[in-house]
């Protein structure tokens, strides 16, 4: 009986091709991109164009007259040490940093002087989802941080950061922080001071937390509310120092809840253990609640002519 002919197996020939295909399908390892004099990237915008998912971008001390659009997810963008200032023109008519990807961390940077003829420029425009801002500073911008108007699963976390002298009123009102309909805005151990006009913190988020922070008017600034929660949503405002100054833009209240109509589920409103001072020559409401949910106002220290609560709730 004739034995079948044994041909050459195609596997050895195909193996290198298969390996190459598999390697190409694997995600590239995250790298470190360095920005500054003598580095591969002279400006943040150059690093932004080259950055891939999960990369770490380290910026040397200095003043960078630049703006950048960050499109890769999972980035960490941080100062190498010393002061790193981002200033100058804005990108896409929006911001010094436009972040269009999720899970980005910004650490140790200063954003200064974001301005545009429309009056709504920002230090950071958050358009991609989860964003964490740590130990950063926002000075003299039309908005400090401005988020996309609706990302209901996204979280914005701000810790150990300062917002000083932001705010503008040119066609539209701009604020220290303006957050759209996000899942959570959490502000911890941070400071808002001298917002020129409009509100220090305006949040349309489903939940807003402001803890261990300071929100302060200064002489000459004409800010409106210290905290504006215009559409309801849960609020925890705790262990924070608040001050309404003599040159107010709106004497009505320091903390306003539901002024533009309640659009979000509002199960819990708590204003606990804060310190509020009214420096205006007339009285004001510490908390004005226009939602249908009672607010708990407990253990706060009040100075000046103040109605502690206007609207439904309990004062303890």
Residue pairs with C-beta under 8 A, 6 or more apart in sequence:
27 53
28 52
28 53
30 52
30 53
30 54
30 55
30 56
30 74
31 52
31 55
31 56
32 55
32 56
32 57
32 58
33 40
33 41
33 47
33 50
33 51
33 55
33 56
33 57
33 58
34 40
34 41
34 58
34 60
34 80
35 41
35 42
35 43
35 44
35 46
35 47
35 57
35 58
35 59
35 60
35 64
36 42
36 59
36 60
36 61
36 62
36 80
37 60
37 62
39 60
41 47
41 50
43 64
43 66
43 68
44 57
44 59
44 64
44 66
44 68
44 77
44 86
44 97
45 66
45 67
45 68
45 69
45 91
47 57
47 59
47 68
48 57
48 68
48 69
48 70
48 71
51 57
51 70
51 71
51 72
51 75
52 72
53 72
53 73
53 74
53 75
54 72
54 73
54 74
54 75
55 72
55 74
55 75
55 76
56 75
56 76
56 78
57 75
57 76
57 77
57 78
58 78
58 79
58 80
59 77
59 78
59 79
59 80
59 84
59 109
60 80
60 82
60 84
61 79
61 80
61 81
61 82
61 83
61 84
62 84
62 85
63 85
63 87
64 84
64 85
64 86
64 87
64 88
65 87
65 88
65 89
66 86
66 88
66 89
67 86
67 88
67 89
67 90
67 91
67 95
67 96
67 97
67 98
68 91
68 96
68 97
68 98
69 91
69 92
69 98
69 100
70 77
70 97
70 98
70 99
70 100
70 101
70 104
71 100
71 101
72 101
73 101
73 102
73 103
73 104
73 128
74 101
74 102
74 103
74 104
75 101
75 103
75 104
75 105
76 104
76 105
76 107
77 97
77 104
77 105
77 106
77 107
77 109
78 105
78 106
78 107
78 108
78 109
79 107
79 108
79 109
83 110
84 108
84 109
84 110
85 109
85 110
85 111
85 112
86 96
86 97
86 109
86 110
86 111
86 112
86 123
87 96
87 111
87 112
87 113
88 96
88 113
90 96
90 114
90 115
90 116
90 121
91 97
91 98
92 98
93 116
93 118
93 121
94 116
94 121
94 122
94 125
94 146
95 114
95 121
95 122
95 123
95 124
95 125
95 146
96 111
96 114
96 121
96 122
96 123
96 124
96 141
97 106
97 111
97 123
97 124
97 125
98 124
98 125
98 127
99 106
99 124
99 125
99 126
99 127
99 128
99 131
100 127
100 128
101 128
101 129
102 128
102 129
102 130
102 131
102 154
103 129
103 130
104 128
104 130
104 131
104 132
105 131
105 132
105 133
105 134
106 124
106 131
106 132
106 133
106 134
106 136
107 133
107 134
107 135
107 136
108 134
108 135
108 136
109 136
109 137
110 136
110 137
110 138
110 139
111 123
111 124
111 136
111 137
111 138
111 139
111 141
111 144
112 123
112 138
112 139
112 140
112 141
113 139
113 140
113 141
114 121
114 122
114 123
114 141
114 142
114 143
115 121
115 141
115 142
115 168
116 142
117 170
118 170
118 171
118 172
119 142
119 168
119 169
119 170
119 171
119 172
119 174
120 142
120 143
120 146
120 168
120 171
120 172
120 174
121 141
121 142
121 143
121 174
122 141
122 142
122 143
122 144
122 145
122 146
122 174
123 138
123 141
123 143
123 144
123 145
123 166
124 131
124 133
124 138
124 144
124 145
124 146
125 145
125 146
125 147
126 145
126 146
126 147
126 148
126 154
126 156
127 147
127 148
128 148
129 151
129 153
129 154
130 154
130 155
130 156
131 147
131 154
131 155
131 156
131 157
132 156
132 157
132 158
132 159
133 145
133 156
133 157
133 158
133 159
133 161
134 159
134 160
134 161
135 159
135 160
135 161
136 161
136 162
137 161
137 162
137 163
137 164
138 144
138 145
138 161
138 162
138 163
138 164
138 166
138 176
139 164
139 165
139 166
140 164
140 165
140 166
141 166
142 166
142 167
142 168
142 170
142 174
143 166
143 167
143 168
143 174
143 175
143 176
143 177
143 178
144 163
144 166
144 175
144 176
144 177
145 156
145 158
145 163
145 177
145 178
145 179
146 174
146 178
147 154
147 156
147 178
147 179
147 180
147 182
148 154
148 180
149 180
149 181
149 204
150 180
150 181
151 180
151 181
151 182
151 183
152 181
152 182
152 183
152 206
153 183
154 182
154 183
155 182
155 183
155 184
155 185
155 186
156 179
156 182
156 184
156 185
156 186
156 205
157 184
157 186
157 188
158 177
158 185
158 186
158 187
158 188
158 190
159 187
159 188
159 189
159 190
160 188
160 189
160 190
161 190
161 191
162 190
162 191
162 192
162 193
163 176
163 177
163 190
163 191
163 192
163 193
163 195
163 200
164 191
164 193
164 194
165 193
165 194
165 195
165 196
165 221
166 174
166 175
166 176
166 195
166 196
167 174
167 175
167 176
167 195
167 196
167 197
167 198
167 199
167 221
167 223
168 174
168 196
168 197
168 198
169 197
169 198
173 197
173 198
173 199
174 198
175 195
175 198
175 199
175 200
175 201
175 202
176 192
176 195
176 199
176 200
176 201
177 185
177 187
177 192
177 200
177 201
177 202
177 203
178 199
178 202
178 203
179 185
179 202
179 203
179 204
179 205
179 208
180 204
180 205
181 204
181 205
181 206
181 231
181 264
182 204
182 205
182 206
183 205
183 206
183 207
184 205
184 206
184 207
184 208
184 209
185 203
185 205
185 207
185 208
185 209
186 208
186 209
186 211
187 201
187 208
187 209
187 210
187 211
187 213
188 209
188 211
188 212
188 213
189 211
189 212
189 213
190 213
190 214
191 213
191 214
191 215
191 216
192 200
192 201
192 213
192 214
192 215
192 216
192 226
193 214
193 215
193 216
193 218
194 216
194 217
194 218
194 220
194 221
195 217
195 221
195 223
196 221
196 222
196 223
197 221
197 222
197 223
197 224
197 249
198 223
198 224
198 249
199 223
199 224
199 225
199 226
199 227
199 228
200 215
200 223
200 225
200 226
200 227
201 208
201 210
201 215
201 226
201 227
201 228
202 225
202 228
202 230
203 227
203 228
203 229
203 233
204 229
204 230
204 231
204 233
204 263
204 264
205 233
206 233
206 234
206 264
206 265
207 233
207 234
207 235
208 229
208 233
208 234
208 235
208 236
209 235
209 236
210 227
210 236
210 237
210 238
210 240
211 236
211 237
211 238
211 239
211 240
212 238
212 239
212 240
213 240
213 241
214 240
214 241
214 242
215 226
215 227
215 240
215 241
215 242
215 243
216 241
216 242
216 243
216 245
217 223
217 226
217 243
217 244
217 245
217 247
217 248
217 279
218 245
219 245
219 246
219 247
220 247
221 245
221 247
222 247
222 248
222 249
223 245
223 248
223 249
223 250
224 248
224 249
224 250
225 250
225 252
225 253
225 254
225 255
225 256
226 242
226 243
226 244
226 254
226 255
227 237
227 242
227 254
227 255
227 256
228 256
228 259
229 235
229 255
229 256
229 257
229 258
230 256
230 258
230 259
230 260
230 261
231 258
231 260
231 261
231 262
231 263
231 264
232 257
232 258
232 262
232 263
232 264
232 265
232 266
232 291
232 293
233 264
233 265
233 266
234 265
234 266
234 267
234 268
234 269
235 257
235 268
235 269
235 270
235 271
235 295
236 268
236 270
236 272
237 255
237 270
237 271
237 272
237 274
238 270
238 271
238 272
238 273
238 274
239 272
239 273
239 274
240 274
240 275
241 274
241 275
242 254
242 255
242 274
242 275
242 276
242 277
243 276
243 277
243 278
243 279
244 254
244 276
244 277
244 278
244 279
244 280
244 284
245 279
245 280
246 279
246 280
246 281
248 280
248 284
251 280
251 282
251 284
252 284
252 285
252 288
253 284
253 285
253 286
253 287
253 288
253 310
254 276
254 278
254 284
254 285
254 286
254 287
255 271
255 286
255 287
255 288
256 288
256 290
257 269
257 287
257 288
257 289
257 290
257 291
257 295
257 311
258 266
258 289
258 290
258 291
259 288
259 290
262 290
262 291
262 292
266 291
266 292
266 293
267 293
268 293
269 289
269 291
269 293
269 294
269 295
269 296
269 313
270 295
270 296
270 298
271 286
271 287
271 295
271 296
271 297
271 298
271 300
272 296
272 297
272 298
272 299
272 300
273 298
273 299
273 300
274 300
274 301
275 300
275 301
276 286
276 300
276 301
276 302
276 303
276 306
277 302
277 303
277 304
278 284
278 286
278 303
278 304
278 305
278 306
279 304
280 304
280 305
282 305
283 304
283 305
283 306
283 307
284 304
284 305
284 306
284 307
285 306
285 307
285 308
285 309
285 310
286 297
286 300
286 302
286 306
286 307
286 308
286 309
287 295
287 297
287 308
287 309
287 310
287 311
287 313
288 309
288 310
288 311
289 295
289 309
289 310
289 311
289 312
289 313
290 311
291 311
291 312
292 312
293 312
294 312
294 313
294 314
295 309
295 311
295 312
295 313
295 314
296 313
296 314
296 316
297 308
297 309
297 313
297 314
297 315
297 316
298 314
298 315
298 316
299 316
300 308
302 308
308 315
309 315
